[in-house]
Amino acid sequence: MVDVIISEKPTAAKKIAEALSDGKVIKKTYNKSVFYYEIIRNNRKIIVIAAVGHLYNLEEREKGKGWTYPIFDVEWKESHLINKKNAFSKKYLDAIKSFSKEADNLYNMCDVDVEGELIFKNIARFVFHREDAKRAYFSTLTKQDLIKAFDDIKQHLDQRISESGETRHFLDFYWGINTSRALTLSIKHSGKGFKLLSTGRVQGPALKLIVDKELEIRKFKSEPYWQLELITDKLNAWHKKDKFWKREEVDYAFNKCLGKDAVVSKVSKTRSKQSPPHPFDLTSLQTEAYRALGISPRETLQIAQELYINGLISYPRTSSQKLPEQINYRKILSDLSKESSYSKFCNELLGKSKLKPNDGAKSDPAHPAIYPTGQIGKLKEKEKKVYDLIVHRFLATFAEIAIRETMHVEIDVNGEMFLAKGTITIEKGWHYFYGIYLMLKEQELPSLNEGEKLKVKDLKIYNKETQPPKRYTPASIIKELDKRNLGTKSTRAEILQTLYDRGYVAEKSLEATELGIKIIEILGKYSPKILDEELTKDFEEDMEEIREGKIHEEEVLVKARKVLTDILEDFKAKEKVIGTELAEANIETRNHASLVGKCPLCKEGNLRIIYSKKTKSKFVACDKYPNCKTTFSIPHNALVKSAKKECDACKYPMMTVIRKGRRPYEYCLNPDCLKKLEAIDENL
């Protein structure tokens, strides 16, 4: 008989084995392909083996010959039987099965979150045929934390957490498969082609937020306004009115000031205190990494997960903004101080008599805020950037407040008042520790006295227009979803990626496509419940109540099946009209996406990206074929799309080429243009 520890990933299994072994770790393989570890701890033989994520996923119990909906008869099946992409998981499942008969004690050392609980629960019940096991709780994969977690082992699983996780999987599966089939089949049944569409419990409301913003931008009508700037020998100032909505008013003020003296009428200074930032939760890490480093929320999570697996930071999928004293701040700072780039910051903090982080309001029952463990590893470029951001945020939370001073100056020019403002930092406090990630502007004004005359060098009138609201960025939409309690910290970035993959949004600024807009418009008209944000939040609250032990899984699933049945019955009654409108929107979107620009040869047609079934490749051609036979080849093995601009050298359309792992580049479609040759040469 042996004890068996299940971890979530192979790297974690290795770290767990190395931390817990009383002696040498014996690395073995199952079927020459799966590594596992054999250790001795407290005179007991233990097998440590990884699960590589979800080894079981939901699937229809009985698949028919075609799609239909609604379907609720689903069950857990081995992941490799559901999707060929999961074929690799079979060998890990087989390896775990090989230890099931001789296992004595069974330990859950998967990630401490809802998904980790569910991953283990399915292995326990379907492989080991057990409903309970021992559970170790940890937030880092450092040796000391893993040993402490194992020594403080809990004798039972938290069934409420795994039940909540299982409920979420069923809800998302119910919503995703049924609503996506309804949308896709509506186009098919309309007789106007086929297009795989999807929506979901969170995906629909998320897309609606983006589309609502897009419509707000489209409806926006800019208004002209004017601003008046005063330029003197010592400083520049703007008219106190800021925006003049009538040209004659700014002209009047301008003429009134011409040839007149500028006199300083008032000088005042105010000071403001800036508290240190809160420790990172996942959402704030993702938004800050996007702002400061330009790294997408999805990639930030992937990088943070890798840093965690390698023992460099604590568990990243956390909602907490609190750092408990138990993590031993001084030891972490002492360890970080061994790295030369952090030593001066750490030593300064270690000199304080008391270390207290500026905790935020948000908490997480499973994990603290994200923090560096103090261990240093060899990192890739982007990993190093995210790690450095996490370290500096951690340091800044322990620092003193920063104080900034703002100087306000009022200048009188023949009764017209102008204002100037400059802000400087007079006590750096935590700014010093946050360093390059702060991005604050320092603007110091010269010393001035009330009554002082200034030499007027110029007066300038600026003609401007009001600007539409900004689109969401990948970071700001995730922050908005978090604020509205839509989705989970772990899934929001993936939901956003799905919106890109389905062609509902485009560009970094999250521009809703015509297809995305039409889906929201059509569903809003005929089946608004699919987009109901309140309904989504209602089920989020149900899952929280499951975690608290107030209700149970089946109660929520019965409610969900009833709600979905009603929604889908209503949808079916309107399927034909919905499908017709969605098909037209799909064609319109496809035409828009393929458009490159005006044909430079015939001047009548449009150049479009065409897919050839014969050669299984894409090229650019004029849509006036056969009257115009203009064609252009484009790079293969890459995503090529219109850059939406003309070459400034020859006026041919510009193209954007995107290859995985390489920077996107633009080139001119004209084969004889030097710009094309230069762009291709630079990116070979």
N, C-alpha and C positions, 0 to 999 in steps of 0.2 A: 504493500500500500504506500502511496505517495500523496503529498499535498500538491495542489495545482493552483498556480497564480495565473490569472488571465489579465493581460494588459491590452491596451487599445492599438498599439503600434509596435513594430519590431524594435525600433530604437529605444522606446520606453521599456520594453522587456529586458533589453541588455542592461540598461541603467538600474532597473529594479534588482536584477540578479547580482550585479556587481555591488550594490549597496547592502543587500541582505545576507550575502554569503559569509559564513564564518571562516571559510577557507577559499580554496581555489574554485573559480567558476568553470564548470565543464560545458563547453559549447558543443552541441550535437545537432544533427540534421535528421529530419523525417523525410523519408523517400528521396533523399539527396537534393531536396529543394527548399525545405522550411527549417530555418534555424530555431532552436529552442535551447534553454539553459537548465542545467541540473546543478543544484546547490545543496549545501547542508546548513541548516540554521537550527540552533538549539537541539542538535542531534536528530533532526527530522529531515528527510529527503524531500526537496521541493522542486517541482518543474515550473519554470517560468516560460510562458508562451504567449505570442501575440495573436490578436483577433483581426488585425487590419480593417478596422471599422465595422460597419454593419455586415455581418455574415448572413443575416436574414432580412428580407424586405417583403413588403406587401404586394400581393398579386391577386387577380381574380381567381376564385376557386375553380371554376369551370369556364374555360375560354370557348366561346362559340365560333361560328364561321365568319362572323362579321361584327362590326361595332354596333352597340346599342347602349341605351341609357334610360333610366338610371340603373346603376349596378352597385350593390352593397355587399354582395356575397364575396368577401375577400378573406385571404388568410396569409399567414407568414410562410414564406417559402425560402429555401436556400438561395442566396443572391445570385449565384452562378447559373441557376436554372432560369432566372428571369431575364438577364441581360448578358450578352456575350462579353461586354466590357468588364463584367465582374468575374470572368472565368478564372482569373488569378486567385480569387478568394477560396476556390474549392480546395486547393492544396493545404491552406491554413486550417480550413474547417476539418478536413480529413485528419490533419495532425492533432488537432484538439480532440477529435473523436477517439483517437488511438489511446488517449489517457483517461477516457471517461469511466471505463470499467474498474480500473485499479485506484481511482481517486478516493482519497479519504476526506481531508478538508479541502474546500473550494474557496478561493479568495478572489474578490473583485478588486483589481487594481487598474481598471480602465479610468479614463479621465473622469474627474468628479463633476459631472453635470448630468443633465437630463438624458443626453444622447449616450453618455458612458454607461449610465444605469440601464438603459434599454438594450444596448449592445450586449451587456453581460446577462441581463435577464433572459434574453432569447437563447443564449448559449447554455445557460444553466438549465432552462426547462426543456429545450429541444435536444441537447446533447447529453447533459448529465442527469436529466429527468429530476431536477430538484427545483423547489420553489424558493429556497433560501440558501444563503451562504454568508461568509464573513466579508466585511467591507473595510478597506483602508482609505482614509481620507487625507489628501495631500494637495498642495497648491503649486509645488515645484518638484522637479525631478532631481533635486540635489540629494546627496547621500544622507545627510543628517535628517532631512525632512522625510525621506522614504523610510528610514529606520524608525523614526518617531511614529510615523503613521502605522507601521506594522506592529510596533510594540503597543500602540494604543488601539489595536484593531477592534472594530465593532462586531459583535457576534451575529448581527442580522442585517439584511439589506433594508434600505428605505423603500418599501414597496410603494409608498405614495408618489415618490419622484418618478420611478419607472412607470407607474400607472399613468401619470400625467404625460410622460414622454410617449407612451404607447397611444394614448388618446390623440395627441397631436398628430402622430403619423397616420392614424385612421382618418382624422378630420381632413388633413391635407390630401390624402389619397382620394377620399370621397369627393372632395371639391375639385381637385385637379383633374381626375379622370373623367368625371361626369360633365363638368362645365366645358372642358376642352373638347370632349367628343361632341357635345351639343353644338359648339361653334363650328367645328370642322365639318360635321355632317350637314349643317345647315347650308354651307356653300356647295357641298357635293350634291345635295338634294335639289338645289336650285338649278342644277344643270349648267352652271357657268364655271366649270373647272374644279380644281381641287387645291386647297391650301391648308396645311397643318397649322391650326391656331391653338393657342392655349390661354388659359386664365387660371385663377386659383383664389383661395381664401384670402391671401394677402396680395397676390400679384394684381388682381383687379383693382382694389383700392389704391395700390401704389401707382399703377398706370394712370388712374383717374387724377391723382395729385399732379402728375407731370403734364397731362393733357389740359387740365384746368389752367395751369400756369401758361401753357402754350396759347390757349384761347384768349387768356387775359392779355398776352403780348400782342396777339393779332388784332384784338379789338382796340388796343391802345392808339390814341391819336395824339401825336406830338404837338406841342404848342410852342410857338416862338417866344423867347424872352431875351432880355439884354442885361449885361452886367457892365459895371463901370469900375475900372481899376485906376488907382492913383499911384504913380511911380515917383518917389522922391529920392533925394541923395542918400538917405539912410535906411529906408524900408519901403516896401510896397503895401498898399492897403486897398480894401474893397469897399464900395459904397454900402452904407449901413442897411440900405433897403434890400440888398442882395440881388433879387430878381426884379427887373422892370418888365411889366407885362405889356406896356405900350411904348412904342418907339419915341413918341413925342415927349414922354416923361424923362427918358434917359437923355434925350437931346437937350432938354431944358436944364437938367442937372449938369450936363457936360458944359454947356455954354455959360452957365452960372459960375463954374469953377475956372474958366479960362482966364489966365493972367492974374489970378488971385493967389495970395499967400496961403500956405498950409501951416496951421498952428496946432501943436499938441494940446488938446483940451483936457485929456484925462489919461493917467497911467495907473493901472492897478495890477496886483499880483494875487493869484490864488494857488493854494496847494491842495493836492489830492493824494490820498493814500491808495496804493494798489496792493491788495492782499496777494500772497503767493497763490499759484494755481493749485487746483485740486489734483490729487493723483489720477492717473489714467484709468478709466474704464474702457471697454473695447470701442464704444462709439466715439469717445473723445480722442482716443488714439488714432482711429481711422480718419477722423476729420482733421486732426492736427497733422498727420502724415501727408494728407492730400494738400493741405495749405502750405506746409513748410517744405515738403520734399517732392510734391507732385506725384506721389505714389497712390494708386487707386485703393479704395477701401477693401476690395477683394484681395488684391495683392498684399496689402498690409496685414490682413488676417493670416494669409498663407505664410508670410515671413515671420509674424509673431508666433505662429504655431511651431514653426521650425526652431525658433529661438527657445521656446519652451521645451520642446523635445530634447534639445541639446543642453538643457539645464541652465540656460543663461537668464531666463526671466520666469516669472510666475505664470500661472495659467491665464491665457489672454481672453478667453470667452467669459468675461465677468461683467456684471453690471455695477460693481462696487467702486466707490470713490474713497474708500477708507483703508488705511494701513494699520493693522493691529500691532501692538507692542511686541507680541510674541515672535514676530519675524526677525527681531534683533537688529534694529537699525544700525547700531554701532558696529556690529560685525560686518554687515553688508558694506558700510562706508569704509571700514578698514580694509576689506578685501578689494574694493574698487580703487582705493588709494594706491594700490600696487601698480596700477596702470598709469603711466606718466601723464596722459592727457586728462586724467581725473584727479590726480593726487592733490593739487593745490585746492580744489573745491572741497574734496573730502576732508582734508586736514583742517580746513577752516571750520567746517561743520562739526567735526569731532572735538574741536576746541570749545564748543558750547556746553554749558552745564546741563542743559536739558534739550532733548530732541523731540519735537512734536510736529507731526505733519499737519498741513492745512487740509484736513479731510473734508470731502463734500457730503452732500445729503444722501446720495444714492448708496444703497447697500445690496449685498448679494449673500444669500444664506450659505452658499457653498464656497465662495472664494473672496479674498481681499482684492483690492485694486492691483493693477499690474505694477510689478516692481522688478528691478534687476536682482539676481541672486548674489551677485558679487563675483561670480565666476566669469572668466574671460576666455573666449574661444576664437578660433580662426574663422573669420566671416567673409562672405562674399560682399560685393559693393553695396547692394541695397540692404542686405541684412545688417551691415555695419551702420548704415544710416538710421535705420529704424531702432536698432539697439542704442545708438548714441542719443537719439531723441528720448527714448524711455529713461535712460540714465539721467540726462539733464532735467527731465521732468521730475524724476524722483528726488534729485538734489534740490531743485527749486522749491519743492513743497515744504522743506525744513527751514528755508531761509527766512530772513526778516522781510517786512513789508517794504515796498519801494515807494519813494515820494517823488512826485513830479510837480513842477511849478509852471504855471501858465501866466504869461504876461499879456495883458489886454491894453491896447492903445487906441484911443479915440482921437481922430484928427479932424479939425474944422477947416473947411475951405469955403469961405463966404457963405456960411450957414449950411452947407452940405456936409454931412458927417460920414467919415470913412473909418473902418475898423481894421486893425491888424492884430494878429494873435501868434504867439510863439510859445512852444512848450519844451522844457528841458528836464532831464532827470537830475535831481540834486542828491538823492540817496538811492543807490542802485538796488540794494537789498537783493531780492530774488532774481532781478534782471541779470545780475552778474553770473548767476548759476545757470540760467536758461540760455544765455549766450546768443548764438546766431539764430536760434529759433524764435526770438522775441519779435523781431521785425517792427520795432517802433522808430518813428522819425523824431529826430532832435532838431528843433528849430529855435535858435536863440535870437532874440531881437536885441538891437543895440540899446545902450542906456539912454533914456530920454527923460526930459523934465517937462512938467506942465508949463505951458506958455512958450515953449521952445518953437522957433520957426524952422520949417523944413523947406529945402529948395525943391520946387516942383519941376521934375524933368520931363514928365509926359502924363497924358491922360488917354486911356484906351477904352473904347467901347467894344464889347464882345457880343456877337450875334449867336445865340445858342438855341437849342430845342430841348424840351423835356424828353427824357429817355424812358423807354418801356421797362417794366420790371425785369430783373435778371432771371434767366432759367435756372433750374436746379443744377447743381453739380453732383457727381457721384457721392461726394461727402455730405452735401447739404440735404440730399434726399434721404440718406440713411439717418441723418440726425432728425429729420422731420418724422420719419417712420418710428424712430425711437420715442420721440415726444408724444406721438399719437398712440403708442403701444400697439403698433402693427408689426407682426412678425417677431422674430427673436434676434438677439444679438448675433447669433451664429448664421442665420439664414438671409438676412437683409441684403448682403452683398451678392449672394447667389440669385436672389429674386431680381435684382437689378440686371445681372448678367443675362437672365432669361429674357428680360424685356429687350435687350440688345439683340440676342440670338433670334428672337421671333420677328425682328424688324419693326418693333413698336416704337423704339426710340433710336436716335442716331447722334453721333458726335459726342464729345466730352461734356458739352453743355446740356446734355439730355434734351435734345430737340425731339419733340413728339412727331413721328411720321404721320402721313395721311392715314395709313392703316391703323396706327395706334389711336389717332383722333376719331376715326370712324367707328372703331370697336367701342370706344367709350360712348360716343354719340348714339350708336345703335342700341347698345345694351341699356344706356340710360333711358332711351325711349321705350323699349319693349320689355326689358328684364332688369330693372334697376337694382333688385335685390342681390344680383351677382356682384355688384360694385359697392354694396352697403358696408361702409366703414364701421358703423355701430354694431352690425351683426358680427363682424370679425372680432371687434373688441369684446363683445359679449362672450364669445367662445374663449377668448384669452382669459377672461375672468373666471370662466368655468374651469379651465385647466389649473388656474391658481388655487381654486377651491378644492380641486382634487389633491393638489400638493399639501393643502392644509388639512386634508382628511374630512372635509365637510360634505363632499359628494363623491360619487364613484364613476368610473369610466363608462359603464353601460348607460347610465342616466344621460350623459352628455351625447353619446353616440345615437341613442334613440331620438333625442331632440334634433340632432343634426340630420338624421335620415328623414325625419318629418319635414324639416325646413327645406332640405334639398329636393325632396319629392315634389313639394308644392311649387318651388321655383322652376323645376324642370318640366312639370306638367304645363305650366303657363308658357314656358319657352317653346315647347313642342307645338302648342296651338298657334304660335306666330312664326314657326320655323321657316316657312317659305319666304316671307317678306324679309325676315332677318338675313337669311342666306343670300337673297338677291342683292341686298344692300351691302353685305360684307364682301360678296364677290366683286361688285363694282369698285369697292374701296381697295380691294387687293390688286385689281388691274391698274387702278390709278397710281397706287404706291409703286408697283413694279415698273410702270412707265416712267415715273419720276426718278426712281433709283437708277434706271438704265441710261437716263439722259446725260450726255456729255457736254453738248453745246451745239451751236449752229455749224452746219457743214461749211468749211472754208472754201470748198470748190464750187458746188452748185449754188450755194447761198440761199437755197430754198428749204432743203431738208434739215433734219436734226441728226447729229451723230449719236448713236446709242451703243451700249455694250450688249453684244449678242452672244448667246451660247450656241455652239454648233454641236448637235447630237452626233454628227458624223465623226468629227475629230475630238469630241469631248473636251473642247477648249473654248475660251472666250476671245472675242476680237471686237473692234470698234468698226461700225459701218453706218452709212447714211440710210435713213429710213425712207428715202425716195427711190430705193432700189426697185426695179431695174433701170429707171431713168438715170440714176446716179449710182455708179459702182465704186464709190470711194470706200476704201477699207484701210484699217491700220491694225497691225499686230500689237499685242500688249504682253507684258511679262507673264510667264506661267508660274505655277507653284507660289502664287501670292494673291492677296486680296487687292484688286485694282479698282479704283473708283474715281469719279470726277473730282477734281480739286475745286470745282466751282469758280474757276477764274481763267483768264486768258494769259498766254505768254506775252510778257511785255516786249519781247523782241520781234515775234512774228505774228502774234494775235491768234495762234492756234490754241485750242483748249489744252489746259494743263491736267495731268493725271496724278493721283496719289497712289503709291505702291506701299503695301504693308506686308512685311514678312515676319514670321514669328522669331523672336529673339533679336531682331534688328530694328534700327530706327526707321520709321516711315520716311519716304522721300518723294519729292515731286519731280515730274519731268514733262517736257513739252511733247505733245502727240506728233508733231511734225518731225519726220525722220531726218530732214535736212537741217533742222534747227540746232545750233551749237549748244543751246541750253539742254536739249535732250542728251546729247553726247556727254556733256559735262556731268549731268546728274547721274547717268548710268555708270560713268567711269568712277565717280566718287563712291558708289555703292556696290561695286563689284566685290 
